[in-house]
Amino acid sequence: ILEGAAFDFLVTGDESFITNAAVVADFVLQSDQGPVRQLGSISGYKWNDLNGNAIWDKGEQALAGWEIYIDSNNNGKSDDWELSTVTDASGQYTFNDLGTGEYYIREDLQSGWQQTASPSSVILGAGETLKDINFGNVLLLPTITLAVSPNTVTEDGTTNLVYTFTR
């Protein structure tokens, strides 16, 4: 396709093919009655939910560089053919030029993090703009174990009790 070129398409007969398309290009089909399909968008933010309360509180930082994807087959993983984007410096992501329907917006959860807020699915209407479809994540603290060897000592004033911390 030529970048910046304008194309006119005429679709006659059954236009239902556009309803089931996984990806719709940046255009609106027209008929003599006006637009056949108005495209919409879905956007939101991703942030470090320090207190794990699923609310973006003052002082909690945006998370940049995280993959957000549309899970077209709702299998919980990002497939090569699915639409994806990466959060920008303000933690924002956007999917434009989407047709009507139900969308499963997911994130590629990075190691050491746990979700505190995430959408389950969203319904996008014709020409609708859905905002604040957000993801909160909290960084899990490392697990620390305590081993005491020996676990009992008879107090004689000379024997030390040794504690070993393992992270």
Backbone as ProteinMPNN parsed JSONL, in Angstrom:
{"seq_chain_A": "ILEGAAFDFLVTGDESFITNAAVVADFVLQSDQGPVRQLGSISGYKWNDLNGNAIWDKGEQALAGWEIYIDSNNNGKSDDWELSTVTDASGQYTFNDLGTGEYYIREDLQSGWQQTASPSSVILGAGETLKDINFGNVLLLPTITLAVSPNTVTEDGTTNLVYTFTR", "coords_chain_A": {"N_chain_A": [[0.857, -1.176, 0.0], [0.515, 2.216, -0.75], [1.97, 4.742, 1.085], [0.194, 7.395, 2.475], [-1.466, 7.567, 0.316], [-4.708, 7.889, -1.146], [-7.587, 5.897, -1.227], [-10.528, 4.687, -2.775], [-13.155, 2.574, -1.991], [-15.684, 0.376, -3.012], [-18.189, -1.429, -1.681], [-20.378, -3.95, -2.276], [-23.394, -5.76, -1.682], [-23.152, -8.344, 0.775], [-21.91, -7.071, 3.689], [-20.974, -8.113, 6.03], [-18.528, -9.287, 6.454], [-16.696, -7.499, 7.518], [-17.338, -7.282, 10.182], [-16.306, -9.518, 11.474], [-13.606, -9.314, 11.148], [-10.225, -9.553, 12.191], [-8.342, -7.522, 12.217], [-8.751, -4.207, 11.328], [-8.27, -1.941, 8.763], [-7.217, 1.529, 8.545], [-9.789, 2.98, 7.841], [-13.138, 3.932, 6.883], [-15.953, 2.287, 5.882], [-18.139, 3.285, 3.314], [-21.492, 3.922, 2.356], [-24.285, 4.746, 0.234], [-25.939, 5.758, 2.144], [-24.323, 6.769, 4.098], [-21.65, 6.329, 6.58], [-20.763, 2.898, 6.955], [-19.426, 1.419, 8.862], [-18.232, 2.599, 11.832], [-15.177, 3.311, 13.288], [-13.503, 2.686, 16.413], [-11.726, 3.305, 19.56], [-9.501, 2.068, 22.138], [-8.035, 2.769, 25.219], [-5.633, 3.22, 27.888], [-3.88, 3.154, 31.064], [-0.86, 2.068, 32.725], [0.433, 1.304, 35.859], [2.63, 1.411, 38.779], [1.452, -0.035, 41.44], [1.938, 0.683, 44.37], [0.868, 0.241, 47.008], [-0.869, -1.798, 46.532], [-3.659, -1.518, 46.254], [-5.278, -1.38, 44.007], [-5.927, 1.099, 42.995], [-4.928, 4.038, 41.343], [-2.949, 5.853, 43.051], [-1.833, 9.074, 44.298], [1.576, 9.752, 43.784], [2.274, 7.211, 42.946], [4.028, 5.64, 40.397], [4.003, 5.701, 36.78], [4.275, 2.913, 34.524], [6.482, 2.297, 32.064], [7.164, 0.808, 28.84], [5.934, -1.696, 28.844], [4.285, -4.512, 27.444], [1.091, -4.408, 26.047], [-1.757, -6.1, 24.946], [-4.283, -7.164, 22.567], [-6.177, -9.795, 23.272], [-7.258, -11.774, 21.18], [-8.268, -14.407, 20.933], [-8.759, -15.016, 23.532], [-6.997, -16.558, 25.164], [-5.19, -15.976, 27.116], [-2.55, -15.427, 26.504], [-0.061, -13.702, 24.564], [-0.34, -13.933, 21.241], [1.459, -14.27, 18.145], [0.076, -13.082, 16.001], [-1.691, -11.302, 17.079], [-2.894, -7.994, 17.896], [-0.711, -5.653, 19.383], [0.864, -3.355, 21.672], [3.151, -1.024, 23.215], [3.549, 0.391, 26.435], [3.928, 3.914, 26.89], [6.171, 6.578, 28.065], [4.517, 7.784, 29.937], [3.077, 5.698, 30.823], [0.952, 5.063, 29.221], [-1.175, 3.389, 26.856], [-2.591, 2.748, 23.592], [-5.107, 1.573, 21.418], [-6.138, 1.995, 18.224], [-8.616, 2.475, 15.607], [-10.525, 0.349, 15.744], [-13.058, -2.089, 15.27], [-16.551, -2.643, 16.155], [-17.382, -4.616, 19.063], [-16.502, -7.259, 21.44], [-13.647, -7.023, 23.433], [-10.663, -8.416, 24.722], [-8.427, -7.119, 26.733], [-5.132, -7.373, 27.547], [-2.095, -7.747, 29.495], [1.426, -8.305, 29.185], [2.646, -9.878, 31.671], [5.348, -9.137, 33.655], [8.169, -10.831, 35.11], [8.249, -11.212, 38.627], [6.286, -9.412, 39.256], [2.895, -8.638, 40.206], [-0.512, -8.539, 39.247], [-2.77, -5.998, 40.222], [-4.883, -4.542, 39.388], [-6.931, -4.938, 36.611], [-8.551, -5.058, 33.428], [-11.374, -7.157, 32.576], [-12.957, -7.795, 30.255], [-13.963, -5.699, 27.518], [-16.619, -3.918, 25.962], [-16.904, -2.542, 22.867], [-18.505, -0.001, 21.2], [-19.841, 1.217, 18.035], [-17.733, 3.61, 16.671], [-16.966, 4.403, 19.209], [-15.011, 5.634, 21.992], [-13.102, 4.219, 24.344], [-11.776, 4.85, 27.457], [-9.315, 4.8, 30.124], [-8.898, 2.065, 30.652], [-7.326, 0.352, 32.611], [-4.21, -0.885, 34.076], [-2.917, -2.059, 37.047], [-0.005, -2.837, 38.882], [1.95, -4.565, 41.277], [5.167, -4.739, 42.654], [6.532, -7.677, 43.688], [7.812, -8.498, 46.858], [10.945, -9.949, 47.764], [11.181, -13.318, 49.005], [12.096, -14.132, 52.25], [13.792, -16.398, 54.206], [14.285, -17.864, 57.412], [16.721, -19.594, 59.078], [17.707, -21.411, 61.861], [20.441, -22.696, 63.475], [22.15, -24.512, 65.825], [18.669, -25.109, 66.755], [18.112, -24.805, 69.398], [19.827, -23.805, 72.368], [21.779, -24.409, 75.159], [22.084, -22.236, 77.747], [25.191, -21.189, 78.551], [26.835, -19.15, 78.601], [28.948, -19.122, 76.822], [28.375, -20.268, 74.378], [27.341, -19.481, 71.125], [24.358, -18.533, 69.396], [23.586, -19.137, 66.12], [22.252, -17.375, 63.404], [20.947, -17.843, 60.2], [20.196, -16.107, 57.326], [18.354, -16.384, 54.431], [17.863, -15.374, 51.163]], "CA_chain_A": [[0.0, 0.0, 0.0], [1.285, 3.446, -0.822], [1.772, 5.589, 2.248], [-0.375, 8.703, 2.195], [-2.356, 7.517, -0.844], [-6.133, 7.778, -0.83], [-8.239, 4.87, -2.019], [-11.974, 4.573, -2.637], [-13.616, 1.209, -2.137], [-17.122, 0.22, -3.089], [-18.564, -2.771, -1.248], [-21.787, -4.221, -2.561], [-23.836, -7.046, -1.15], [-22.985, -8.655, 2.195], [-20.784, -6.365, 4.306], [-20.738, -8.699, 7.353], [-17.138, -9.712, 6.596], [-15.948, -6.523, 8.314], [-17.66, -7.511, 11.595], [-15.476, -10.583, 12.027], [-12.198, -9.099, 10.824], [-9.36, -9.402, 13.373], [-7.695, -6.222, 12.115], [-9.412, -3.358, 10.35], [-7.375, -0.861, 8.364], [-7.623, 2.869, 8.946], [-10.771, 3.539, 6.923], [-14.546, 3.722, 7.2], [-16.702, 1.928, 4.689], [-19.212, 4.233, 3.029], [-22.561, 3.556, 1.436], [-25.003, 5.967, -0.127], [-26.601, 6.247, 3.361], [-23.31, 7.245, 5.044], [-20.687, 5.318, 7.025], [-21.261, 1.575, 7.291], [-18.771, 1.002, 10.1], [-17.423, 3.64, 12.463], [-14.13, 2.687, 14.084], [-13.316, 3.262, 17.734], [-10.408, 3.109, 20.174], [-9.4, 1.647, 23.542], [-6.766, 3.235, 25.786], [-5.538, 3.181, 29.342], [-2.573, 3.374, 31.684], [-0.279, 1.03, 33.561], [1.18, 1.969, 36.926], [3.169, 0.656, 39.897], [0.487, 0.082, 42.533], [2.81, 0.436, 45.529], [0.147, -0.282, 48.172], [-1.669, -2.946, 46.112], [-5.096, -1.298, 46.46], [-5.931, -1.336, 42.686], [-6.269, 2.494, 42.693], [-3.718, 4.794, 41.029], [-2.838, 6.895, 44.073], [-0.799, 10.091, 44.12], [2.915, 9.271, 44.11], [2.56, 5.941, 42.286], [4.622, 5.944, 39.097], [3.606, 4.992, 35.567], [5.216, 1.892, 34.077], [6.73, 2.385, 30.626], [7.828, -0.314, 28.206], [5.224, -2.953, 29.053], [3.429, -4.908, 26.321], [-0.352, -4.558, 26.224], [-2.217, -6.715, 23.706], [-5.675, -7.585, 22.442], [-6.181, -11.253, 23.293], [-8.375, -12.062, 20.28], [-8.838, -15.721, 21.191], [-8.949, -15.104, 24.986], [-6.25, -17.69, 25.707], [-4.313, -15.515, 28.18], [-1.168, -15.204, 26.081], [0.081, -12.876, 23.373], [0.011, -14.685, 20.044], [2.176, -13.453, 17.162], [-0.822, -12.4, 15.072], [-2.582, -10.388, 17.797], [-2.468, -6.595, 18.005], [-0.067, -5.314, 20.653], [1.559, -2.077, 21.734], [3.983, -0.893, 24.414], [3.232, 1.611, 27.176], [4.904, 4.998, 26.704], [6.781, 7.108, 29.293], [3.463, 8.119, 30.908], [2.364, 4.46, 31.12], [-0.253, 4.979, 28.395], [-1.249, 2.59, 25.628], [-3.79, 3.037, 22.811], [-5.439, 0.811, 20.222], [-7.033, 2.779, 17.371], [-9.203, 1.879, 14.403], [-11.123, -0.929, 16.108], [-14.473, -2.278, 14.987], [-17.386, -2.935, 17.32], [-17.289, -5.976, 19.577], [-15.916, -7.504, 22.75], [-12.188, -7.101, 23.381], [-9.941, -8.822, 25.926], [-7.187, -6.349, 26.794], [-4.252, -8.064, 28.488], [-0.712, -7.295, 29.587], [2.453, -9.323, 29.326], [3.073, -9.688, 33.057], [6.779, -9.378, 33.797], [8.584, -11.619, 36.267], [8.38, -10.49, 39.885], [5.165, -8.489, 39.411], [1.555, -9.209, 40.348], [-1.581, -7.604, 38.888], [-3.717, -5.576, 41.252], [-6.042, -4.023, 38.66], [-6.903, -5.249, 35.183], [-9.885, -5.245, 32.864], [-11.664, -8.525, 32.15], [-13.225, -7.584, 28.833], [-14.682, -4.456, 27.276], [-17.475, -3.904, 24.781], [-16.691, -1.306, 22.118], [-19.563, 0.322, 20.251], [-19.432, 1.881, 16.795], [-17.17, 4.945, 16.839], [-16.79, 4.696, 20.637], [-13.678, 5.76, 22.557], [-13.051, 3.741, 25.726], [-10.56, 5.31, 28.14], [-9.067, 4.325, 31.487], [-8.877, 0.609, 30.762], [-6.025, 0.46, 33.264], [-3.541, -2.011, 34.709], [-2.065, -1.788, 38.199], [0.87, -3.947, 39.235], [2.788, -4.363, 42.446], [6.399, -5.52, 42.634], [6.537, -8.594, 44.823], [9.025, -8.474, 47.666], [11.572, -11.273, 47.8], [10.892, -14.146, 50.173], [13.25, -14.317, 53.125], [13.582, -17.48, 55.159], [15.179, -17.816, 58.567], [17.117, -20.918, 59.563], [18.503, -21.32, 63.088], [21.111, -23.958, 63.691], [21.044, -25.378, 66.242], [17.502, -24.303, 67.102], [18.123, -24.578, 70.848], [21.164, -23.731, 72.959], [21.784, -24.315, 76.613], [22.837, -21.021, 78.095], [26.362, -21.389, 79.399], [27.614, -17.93, 78.512], [30.027, -19.205, 75.834], [27.873, -20.786, 73.098], [26.564, -18.516, 70.332], [23.274, -19.007, 68.546], [23.862, -18.596, 64.788], [21.088, -17.213, 62.552], [21.262, -17.754, 58.791], [19.122, -15.519, 56.531], [18.464, -16.753, 53.015], [16.936, -14.645, 50.293]], "C_chain_A": [[0.897, 1.23, 0.0], [0.959, 4.342, 0.363], [1.236, 6.947, 1.808], [-1.325, 8.709, 1.007], [-3.798, 7.369, -0.382], [-6.75, 6.741, -1.762], [-9.737, 4.93, -1.762], [-12.341, 3.122, -2.886], [-15.133, 1.228, -2.204], [-17.422, -1.221, -2.735], [-20.039, -2.926, -1.53], [-22.141, -5.573, -1.988], [-23.572, -7.149, 0.342], [-21.726, -7.987, 2.743], [-20.409, -6.953, 5.664], [-19.291, -9.141, 7.547], [-16.36, -8.773, 7.505], [-16.192, -6.726, 9.805], [-16.708, -8.511, 12.22], [-13.992, -10.413, 11.736], [-11.393, -8.896, 12.095], [-8.698, -8.036, 13.381], [-8.41, -5.444, 11.025], [-8.472, -2.213, 10.033], [-7.977, 0.483, 8.756], [-8.553, 3.476, 7.894], [-12.172, 3.261, 7.431], [-15.247, 3.399, 5.897], [-17.864, 2.893, 4.529], [-20.265, 3.577, 2.138], [-23.285, 4.844, 1.081], [-25.808, 6.525, 1.042], [-25.603, 6.767, 4.405], [-22.387, 6.126, 5.469], [-21.371, 4.002, 7.381], [-20.68, 1.145, 8.634], [-17.929, 2.158, 10.622], [-16.443, 2.967, 13.408], [-13.935, 3.424, 15.398], [-11.914, 3.011, 18.264], [-10.542, 2.702, 21.636], [-8.049, 2.121, 24.046], [-6.801, 3.146, 27.307], [-4.106, 3.401, 29.79], [-2.158, 2.15, 32.481], [0.597, 1.709, 34.604], [1.652, 0.983, 37.982], [2.285, 0.922, 41.11], [1.181, -0.264, 43.858], [2.094, -0.191, 46.727], [-0.811, -1.418, 47.809], [-3.168, -2.778, 46.244], [-5.901, -1.178, 45.166], [-6.43, 0.06, 42.315], [-4.962, 3.233, 42.43], [-3.658, 6.003, 41.95], [-1.727, 7.883, 43.72], [0.538, 9.515, 44.573], [3.257, 7.935, 43.48], [2.943, 6.22, 40.828], [4.032, 5.109, 37.971], [4.685, 3.965, 35.225], [5.315, 1.938, 32.551], [7.363, 1.094, 30.129], [7.182, -1.669, 28.435], [4.33, -3.246, 27.863], [1.982, -5.06, 26.787], [-0.863, -5.114, 24.894], [-3.715, -7.011, 23.751], [-5.654, -9.097, 22.277], [-7.397, -11.75, 22.502], [-9.043, -13.404, 20.555], [-9.0, -16.012, 22.684], [-8.249, -16.328, 25.59], [-5.23, -17.278, 26.775], [-2.857, -15.356, 27.799], [-1.164, -14.4, 24.788], [0.55, -13.735, 22.207], [0.614, -13.738, 19.014], [1.251, -12.612, 16.286], [-1.751, -11.397, 15.757], [-1.998, -8.972, 17.856], [-1.846, -6.359, 19.369], [0.592, -3.952, 20.522], [2.358, -2.059, 23.029], [3.626, 0.416, 25.107], [4.338, 2.643, 26.997], [5.419, 5.488, 28.059], [5.75, 7.468, 30.354], [2.638, 6.892, 31.272], [1.157, 4.224, 30.236], [-0.07, 4.038, 27.207], [-2.538, 2.969, 24.916], [-3.897, 2.061, 21.654], [-6.47, 1.621, 19.459], [-7.613, 1.92, 16.268], [-9.762, 0.487, 14.659], [-12.599, -0.954, 15.738], [-15.243, -2.571, 16.261], [-17.15, -4.368, 17.783], [-16.683, -6.027, 20.963], [-14.409, -7.691, 22.579], [-11.652, -7.521, 24.744], [-8.594, -8.12, 25.885], [-6.333, -6.968, 27.897], [-2.873, -7.388, 28.495], [0.202, -8.508, 29.626], [3.069, -9.09, 30.703], [4.542, -10.084, 33.203], [7.077, -10.11, 35.103], [8.745, -10.732, 37.502], [7.248, -9.516, 40.163], [3.856, -9.253, 39.531], [0.524, -8.15, 39.986], [-2.423, -7.274, 40.108], [-4.99, -5.032, 40.618], [-5.878, -4.367, 37.193], [-8.326, -5.409, 34.684], [-10.117, -6.722, 32.558], [-11.943, -8.515, 30.655], [-13.989, -6.277, 28.712], [-15.499, -4.607, 26.001], [-17.318, -2.535, 24.126], [-17.816, -1.138, 21.111], [-19.008, 1.049, 19.037], [-18.956, 3.298, 17.086], [-16.872, 5.324, 18.276], [-15.306, 4.792, 21.001], [-13.747, 5.334, 24.017], [-11.717, 4.147, 26.323], [-10.478, 4.687, 29.523], [-9.303, 2.825, 31.652], [-7.464, 0.3, 31.283], [-5.527, -0.844, 33.874], [-2.694, -1.51, 35.87], [-1.254, -3.031, 38.507], [1.688, -3.579, 40.457], [3.998, -5.283, 42.321], [6.428, -6.383, 43.887], [7.869, -8.505, 45.553], [9.631, -9.868, 47.691], [11.198, -12.007, 49.08], [12.178, -14.347, 50.959], [12.912, -15.424, 54.109], [14.636, -17.382, 56.258], [15.453, -19.239, 59.018], [18.015, -20.725, 60.778], [19.125, -22.686, 63.334], [22.188, -23.808, 64.757], [19.862, -24.518, 66.69], [17.329, -24.13, 68.61], [19.575, -24.584, 71.328], [20.99, -23.658, 74.47], [22.666, -23.134, 76.98], [23.976, -21.38, 79.045], [27.276, -20.177, 79.337], [28.705, -17.958, 77.466], [29.546, -19.658, 74.457], [27.025, -19.726, 72.41], [25.459, -19.222, 69.563], [23.455, -18.337, 67.19], [22.574, -18.566, 63.974], [21.571, -17.08, 61.113], [20.051, -17.229, 58.054], [19.372, -15.875, 55.072], [17.409, -15.998, 52.22], [16.814, -15.37, 48.985]], "O_chain_A": [[1.921, 1.262, 0.682], [-0.206, 4.659, 0.606], [1.763, 7.566, 0.883], [-1.931, 9.738, 0.709], [-4.062, 6.783, 0.668], [-6.456, 6.722, -2.957], [-10.162, 5.198, -0.638], [-11.899, 2.513, -3.86], [-15.781, 2.019, -1.519], [-16.96, -2.139, -3.413], [-20.856, -2.126, -1.074], [-21.276, -6.434, -1.828], [-23.74, -6.182, 1.084], [-20.614, -8.296, 2.317], [-19.608, -6.359, 6.385], [-18.86, -9.351, 8.681], [-15.446, -9.216, 8.201], [-15.335, -6.376, 10.616], [-16.338, -8.364, 13.385], [-13.2, -11.3, 12.054], [-11.814, -8.156, 12.984], [-8.51, -7.449, 14.447], [-8.645, -5.959, 9.932], [-7.934, -1.581, 10.942], [-9.107, 0.555, 9.238], [-8.157, 4.373, 7.149], [-12.358, 2.433, 8.323], [-15.148, 4.146, 4.924], [-18.501, 3.271, 5.512], [-19.938, 2.768, 1.269], [-22.932, 5.915, 1.575], [-26.314, 7.644, 0.957], [-26.015, 7.166, 5.494], [-22.329, 5.086, 4.813], [-22.42, 3.988, 8.026], [-21.388, 0.562, 9.454], [-17.024, 2.638, 9.938], [-16.836, 2.145, 14.235], [-14.17, 4.628, 15.491], [-11.027, 2.568, 17.534], [-11.559, 2.958, 22.28], [-7.029, 1.91, 23.39], [-7.861, 3.016, 27.918], [-3.239, 3.783, 29.004], [-2.981, 1.315, 32.858], [1.403, 2.58, 34.278], [1.145, -0.135, 38.076], [2.366, 1.984, 41.727], [1.023, -1.364, 44.388], [2.654, -1.063, 47.391], [-1.494, -1.948, 48.685], [-3.893, -3.768, 46.337], [-7.099, -0.9, 45.221], [-7.265, 0.199, 41.42], [-3.999, 3.089, 43.184], [-4.244, 7.047, 41.663], [-0.814, 7.575, 42.954], [0.622, 8.869, 45.618], [4.426, 7.549, 43.474], [2.249, 6.953, 40.124], [3.616, 3.968, 38.173], [5.851, 4.124, 35.586], [4.348, 1.652, 31.845], [8.014, 0.375, 30.887], [7.83, -2.697, 28.237], [3.688, -2.342, 27.327], [1.69, -5.737, 27.772], [-0.45, -4.65, 23.83], [-4.322, -7.095, 24.819], [-5.173, -9.616, 21.27], [-8.426, -12.101, 23.079], [-10.261, -13.525, 20.422], [-9.341, -17.133, 23.06], [-8.823, -17.042, 26.413], [-4.492, -18.121, 27.285], [-2.008, -15.169, 28.671], [-2.128, -14.415, 24.022], [1.688, -14.206, 22.183], [0.316, -12.544, 19.01], [1.634, -11.518, 15.872], [-2.519, -10.713, 15.082], [-0.782, -8.782, 17.864], [-2.375, -6.803, 20.388], [0.842, -3.462, 19.421], [2.252, -2.975, 23.844], [3.424, 1.436, 24.447], [5.521, 2.306, 26.955], [5.133, 4.876, 29.087], [6.063, 7.463, 31.545], [1.618, 7.01, 31.95], [0.403, 3.278, 30.469], [1.015, 3.909, 26.64], [-3.476, 3.456, 25.547], [-2.905, 1.756, 20.991], [-7.55, 1.906, 19.976], [-7.168, 0.798, 16.024], [-9.509, -0.444, 13.894], [-13.301, 0.048, 15.878], [-14.649, -2.73, 17.328], [-16.766, -5.229, 16.991], [-16.39, -5.002, 21.578], [-13.957, -8.42, 21.697], [-12.118, -7.052, 25.783], [-7.721, -8.481, 25.095], [-6.767, -7.071, 29.044], [-2.546, -6.581, 27.626], [-0.198, -9.594, 30.045], [3.912, -8.21, 30.874], [4.926, -11.217, 32.913], [6.325, -10.012, 36.073], [9.307, -9.64, 37.425], [7.247, -8.856, 41.202], [3.722, -10.368, 39.026], [0.666, -6.989, 40.373], [-2.747, -8.143, 40.916], [-6.054, -5.057, 41.236], [-4.828, -4.124, 36.599], [-9.207, -5.843, 35.427], [-9.164, -7.46, 32.308], [-11.236, -9.161, 29.881], [-14.588, -5.803, 29.678], [-15.116, -5.332, 25.083], [-17.567, -1.503, 24.75], [-18.055, -2.01, 20.275], [-17.843, 1.446, 19.017], [-19.686, 4.095, 17.676], [-16.548, 6.482, 18.539], [-14.461, 4.126, 20.403], [-14.375, 6.007, 24.834], [-10.659, 3.837, 25.776], [-11.449, 4.121, 30.025], [-9.841, 2.377, 32.665], [-6.543, 0.028, 30.513], [-6.295, -1.766, 34.149], [-1.849, -0.632, 35.692], [-1.758, -4.15, 38.406], [2.068, -2.423, 40.644], [3.877, -6.446, 41.935], [6.357, -5.876, 45.007], [8.928, -8.445, 44.927], [8.906, -10.861, 47.645], [10.932, -11.387, 50.11], [13.218, -14.689, 50.396], [11.872, -15.389, 54.766], [15.737, -16.876, 56.041], [14.527, -19.998, 59.306], [18.976, -19.958, 60.726], [18.43, -23.699, 63.395], [23.092, -22.996, 64.567], [20.032, -23.333, 66.975], [16.464, -23.367, 69.041], [20.43, -25.273, 70.771], [20.142, -22.923, 74.976], [23.827, -23.047, 76.58], [23.757, -21.811, 80.178], [28.351, -20.165, 79.937], [29.342, -16.933, 77.224], [30.246, -19.45, 73.465], [26.119, -19.147, 73.009], [25.614, -20.366, 69.136], [23.476, -17.109, 67.104], [21.882, -19.577, 63.854], [22.486, -16.308, 60.828], [18.979, -17.828, 58.134], [20.472, -15.684, 54.553], [16.227, -15.991, 52.565], [16.081, -14.929, 48.1]]}, "name": "protein", "num_of_chains": 1, "seq": "ILEGAAFDFLVTGDESFITNAAVVADFVLQSDQGPVRQLGSISGYKWNDLNGNAIWDKGEQALAGWEIYIDSNNNGKSDDWELSTVTDASGQYTFNDLGTGEYYIREDLQSGWQQTASPSSVILGAGETLKDINFGNVLLLPTITLAVSPNTVTEDGTTNLVYTFTR"}
